[in-house]
Amino acid sequence: PGVRVFSLGHSLEVIKYTADARAIYERWRLGDAPFTHAVGHVRMATESRVDVNHSHPFWARPFPDVTVVHNGHVTNYYKNRRIYEMRGYTFQTENDTEFVAVYLAEQLSLGLTLDEAVRRSIDDLDGSFTYLVSTADGFGVARDRFSTKPCLVAETDDWVAVVSEGIALAGAFGDQTEIHTYELQGGEARAWTRA
């Protein structure tokens, strides 16, 4: 019951919906939207309820314009969440992804660059995970040291794509040979920002 706010900010819009990418693209007329980056996440919930409130991406409440999608499990989630709650943060779900979003947003608020924040998270978060964080001016990815969750990156001079399944790249870009594709290694983090 009641109303849930999925995002609050100036530059990011969070759309949570149950449909395939084409249906979302058409329903919200994303072809007309002036955006620099977009994040989509198809998820099979294994650790939280299956409903729109518990679906990705998660907004880093109370920080504006930071969201995270995540694949895996952060094993020190409950310990870190309690520490953050004692410092005054509140959480809307029991999902570890929501904590990752708040953790990263706090790092940014303390003056770290996006690249520094995602790199620091490799040491501060335990578990098997790959996540993507989106901010107003860029996005970053991190993969845990065990590299149990996939993370493929494709880059050209004009764009970057990050996927967990290689078939997603083939479906989107066909057989373009000028695309540099690689797998993020265990313990590696990267960030891209607008120039």
N, C-alpha and C positions, 0 to 999 in steps of 0.2 A: 504494500500500500504506500501511497505517497508518490513523490516525484524524485527522481535521481538525476543529478547533473553529471554528465559524462566528461565534460571539459569546460574550462573557463579560461579564456585567454584572448589574445589579439590576433594570433596568426595560425593556430591549429584548429581544425574542426574534426571532431571524432564522430564517426558514423558507426553505430553498432546495429547490425542487422543480420538476419539469417537468410542468406541467399548466395548465389554465385557472383563472381566479380562482375560479369556483364550486367546482371540485374541491378546491382548496386550502382554501377556506372550510369546506367540509363535512368534509374529512379531518381537519383540526385543530380542528374545532368552534369556529371563531372567533366564531360568534354568541353563544357563552357566555363569551367572553373579555372581561375588564374592561380595555379599552384606550381611550386618548384619541386615538391616531392610528395609521394604518397606511400602509405603502408597498408598492406592487406594481410590478414592472418586467418587461415583456415585452421580450426582447432578441434581436437578431440579431447575434451576435458577428462583428466585423470585424477585431479586433486581437488577440484572444486565443483560447485553446482553448475549445471548446464542451464544458463539463462542469460539474458542480455546484460544484466548487471555484473555478472562474473566473466563476461567475454572480453577479449582483447580488442583494441589496445586499452591500456590503463593510463589514466591521467594521474600526474604526480601531484595530487592535492596536498597542499594549497598552492603550489607553484604553477603559474600559468605557462602554457605552451611547451610542456614536456610530456611525452607519452612513451610507453614501452609495450612491445610485444615480445614474447618470451617462449622458448621451447625448452622444457627441462624442469629441474627441481632445485631450488636453493635450500640446502640442508640447514643452514644457520639462519633461516628466515625467522622462526619464532623468537630466538634469542635477540636478533637485531630489531625485530618489530617491538619487543618489550622495551628495549633501550630507547627507541624513537618515541614510543608512547609516553615514557617517563619524561621525555623532553617536550611533550605537548602535542605531538603529532597524533592525528586520528586516522583510522583506516575504515573504509566502507565495506571491505570484503575480507575473507580469510585467504586470499590469493597471494602467493609469493611475488607475482609480477607487480602487483600494486606497490609492494615494498621496494622492489628494484627501481621503479619509477621515482618514488620519493627519495630514495638514497641518491640517485644520480642527480636529481634536481637540486638537492641540498649541496652536493659537491659543486655544481655550477654556481649556486648562490654564494658559495664561499670563495669564488674567484677562479676555480679551475676551468681550463678550457674543456670543450667537449672531448677532445682527444685524451687529455689528462684524466678526466673523470672515468671514461670507459676503461682506460688502462689500470687505474687504481682499483676498479671494481674486481679485477681478476684476483687481486690479493685479499680483498675484503669479503667477497661472496664465496661461499663453499657450495659444492654440489656439481651436478652435471647440467650444464645450461648453455644455451646460445640466446642472446637477446639483441634486439634492435631498439635503439632509443631515437626518437624524433624530436627535434627542437624547431624553433621558428626559423633558424637559418641553416639547418643541416641535420645530419643523422650519423649515428655511430653504431658499431656492432662489437660484441665481445663473445669469445668462446672460452669455456672453462679449460683448465689444463689437461683434463682427460680426453677432451674432444669427442665426447660421446654423442653430441647433437650436431647435425650437419650445418655447415654455413658456406655457401658458394657465393663468390663475388664475381661480377662481370663488369668490366669498365671499358669505356671508350673515352675519347677526348671530350665528349659532350654529356655523358651520363654515367651513372653507376646503378647497378641492380644487385640486390642481395636476396638470395633465396635459400630455402632449405632443401629443395628438390630440384635437381638439374633439369628435369622435364619442363619446369616452369620457364627456364631460359629458352629452351628450344621452342616452346609454344609461343613465346612472346617475340622472339627475335629471329627465328628460323636458323638459317645456316650462315649468318654473317661471319665471315672469317676475320674481320678486323677487330673483333671483340676479344679483349684479354680476360680470360676466365681463370680463376684459381680458387682453391679452398682455403679458408682461414684456418690457420694451424691452432693447435691446442695452446691456450694461454695467450692468444693473440687478440688484439683489439685495434680497431681502426675507426677513424671519423672523417667525414667529408663535410665541408661547410661552403656556403656560397661565397664567392669572391666579391 
